[in-house]
């Protein structure tokens, strides 16, 4: 399941793409348009800046903007950074996970195929595909 972190991050990215005029967009404006608490957005955008999805500038004329062109982002990239893992089972989500049954697990191929389908689906959608 995709959390509010992932869903709201996509909405923030769409908002930044739709309102891109070359200047920083104040967080209060994003919060109003997206009907999301500014306090919650502050937490999300901090992580988004740290992860390199967006850039921020404080002070007069400050706010946030995309680091790249909207068509250079995929939904998969955004979700992976915000969710940390979208894998359905621990053995696929964590490369260091030790499972004694891995060599004889009858369900692992199914989970792997599902994981690949989800990955390919979200990485096949560009941010621009979501713009109105």
N, C-alpha and C positions, 0 to 999 in steps of 0.2 A: 504494500500500500504506500502511496506517495503521501508524505506528510504535508502539513500546511507550509512548512519551510520551503519545500520544493515547489508547491503550487504558487505560493506568494512570490517566490523568486522569479518564476516565469512571468507573473503579472508585472512585477517591477521592470523586468527586461523589456517586455512589450511596451510598457508606458514610456520608458526611456527611449525606445526606438521610435515610437509614434510622435513623441514631443521633442525630438532632436532638432534643435535649431543652431547647434554649435555652441550653446552655452550650457552651464551646469543647471540642472533642474533641482529646485529645492525639494527636500523630502516631504515637507508639509503639503506640497502640491500633489505629489505622488499619492500620499496617504489619503487626501481628499478624493482624488479621482478614482482610486482603487477601493475606497471605503475600508481601509485597513488602519489599525491603530499605528500612529506615528512611533510610539514607543517600541512596538514589535518590529516595525520596519527598521528602526535604528539598529537593532540586533542583527537583522538579516543583512542589511547593507554593509555593516562592518565585516561580516564574513565574506560577503561578495567582493569587497575591495581586497581583503586579504588573499582571497583565492584568485584574484586577477580577472574577475568578470567585468567589473566596473571600476571607475576612478571617482574619487571624491575630493572636494575642495571645500575648506571651511572659510567662514567669514563672509563679508559682503560679496554677493554674486556667487556664493558657494552653492553646493549641491552635488549632484551625481550625474555621470554620463557614461555611456558605453565606451569601452577601450578600443573596440573594433567596429567595423561596419556590421549592421544587423544580420546580413546574409552570411557572415562568418561564424555565427553562433549556432549550435544545435541545441535542441531541447535536452538531448542526452547529456551534453556537457554541463548544462545548468543543473540538471537533476543529480548527476554524479557528484558534483561539487557540494551541493546542498544536502543531499541525503547520505553522503559518504558511501553508501552501497544500496543498490536496488536488487541485489541477488536474493533469490527466494530462500536459500538455505545457507547456513553458516559456513559450510565447507567451500562454497563458491564465493562468499562475501569476504572471507579472510584467507589470504594465501598461506598464512602461518597456522591455520586451524589444523589440528591433528585429529584425524578420525581413523580409528582402528578398522573400520569397515570399508574404507574407501576402495580397496582393491576388489571387494566382493559386493559392493553396494548395488543392488538391482535398480534403485531409483535414481542414482546419480546421472545416468544418461538423460533421463527425462528432465531433471532439474537443469542440467547443462543446456539442453535444447531450449527450454523455456527461457532461461537466462539470456541466451544468445538472441532469441526472438525479441525480447523486451529491449535489449541493447540496440539491436539493429533498427527496431521501430523508432525509438526515441532519437537515435543518432541520424536517422533519415529525415527528421523534421528540422528545418531551419527556423530560426526566430522569425524570419520574414514570412514564412508560411502561415504564421499566426496573426499577422498584422491585418487590420481591417481595410 
